[in-house]
Amino acid sequence: RRYIAFAKPGDLAWRTLSYDGDDDDDGFKFLIDDAIYFKCNFYGCLNSGEIVLFEDLHGAHPKAVEFVPQPPNFHGGRTCYLFALGENLCMTCRDPCDDDDDYEYNGYTIFKLDMDTKSWEKIYSLGDRSLFLGNCCTFTVAAADYPGCKPNCIYSTEESIHVESIGIYEVEKNRDKDIGLEPFPMSKQVEHLIPSLSPPVWIIPYPL
């Protein structure tokens, strides 16, 4: 069984969250891919594409409750990530290839959430932002603040056994045709330093 746990400053132990929608005895329905603090609340996205809201974190019975259903025509089992784009909460999901290789991905689909109507809109641009994503490390930056950083691109570390899955996804170029990731250039020495399924190490410099 899987749980999500949290700890606040001063806590002496981790606390687990219950999930009202988890009626699976093995806990496989409650698979959190990512979490985010957005507009004074904590949200998580499930592997199924649903968004949950974390409630009563200061109370006796902290829990996750269903907040928004998955986007229309969404097929579960894809890795999803949450991020803020301006004043909007967004989610991006990896699109698997059509072949039988479970570790290869074709691209990304990006959704924007309307918090009032709780409806999803598919979007095709990040504007002047760059999205950095990976295992528990997802954020956007203004590309102009970082020389060499490409706007409207996703910098990705795939959860894959293949090093070539690490790369840059240009959103505009892939809008009408699936081009996929542009791999990062690497030396042989660097390849040996990358373990399978490792979390990313994004270095966030402060603009001068």
Helices and strands as residue ranges (DSSP letters): E 5-6, E 15-16, E 18-19, E 32-38, E 41-46, E 51-55, E 63-68, E 80-85, E 88-96, E 105-114, E 119-123, E 129-133, E 139-142, G 143-145, E 153-156, G 163-165, E 167-170, E 182-183, H 188-192
